[in-house]
Amino acid sequence: MANNTKTLVVPQARAALEQMKYEVAQELGIQLPQDGYYGNMTTRDMGSIGGSITRRLIQMAEQQLSGRK
């Protein structure tokens, strides 16, 4: 059975991920709602933000791994 919970492996990372979300949105020129309700956001905008965050996280992991070789 699949585990569909969105628990973070490192709970302290939540604040860093939230900060990254706002940074990426600003870089892409996407205005995030101040009230935290994303229901009015387009799927395209949210996908752009999520994709950029994923690319950044992969890049960070690759840099860390290459430094350990």
N, C-alpha and C positions, 0 to 999 in steps of 0.2 A: 504494500500500500504506500502511495506517495505521501511524503510529508510536505504539506502546503503552508507551513508556518513560515513567516518572514523573520526569523530570529537571526540576529547577527552573531557570528562566531566571537567577535570582540565587541561587546556592548558599548564600549567607550568610543567606537568608531562612528556611532550614529551622528554625533555633532559634526564630525569631519565630513561625513557624506552629505549632510544638510548644507554645510558651507559650500562644498563642491557643487551642489545642485544650483545654488544661487550664483556662484561664479560662472559656471557654464552657461546658465540662462542669460546672464548679463553679456557674456562674450558673444552669444548668438543673437542678441538683441530681442530676447523674449522676456516679456514682463510677467513675472509670477504673481499670483494674487496674494495680497497681504493677509487675507483672512485664512489662508491655508486650504481653501476649497478649490480643488483642481478640476471640478466637474465641467467648467466652462472652457477649459483649455482644449486645443485641438490635439488629436492623436498625433499628428505630424510634429507639432512642437514638443510634446512630451517625449516622443520617440527620438527626436533630435537631441534633447537633453540627456536622456538615458543612454543613447549610443555614445555621445561624447564622454559621459562619465565612465562608461565601460572601457572606451579606448584609453582614457587617462589612467584608469586603474591597471589595465594590462601593461601600459607603458611603465608605470611605476614598479610593477612586479618584475618586469623584464630588467629594469635598471638594477633592482636589488639583487636579482639572481646573477646577473653578469658581474656584479661587484664581488660575489662570493666565490667565483670560480678560481 
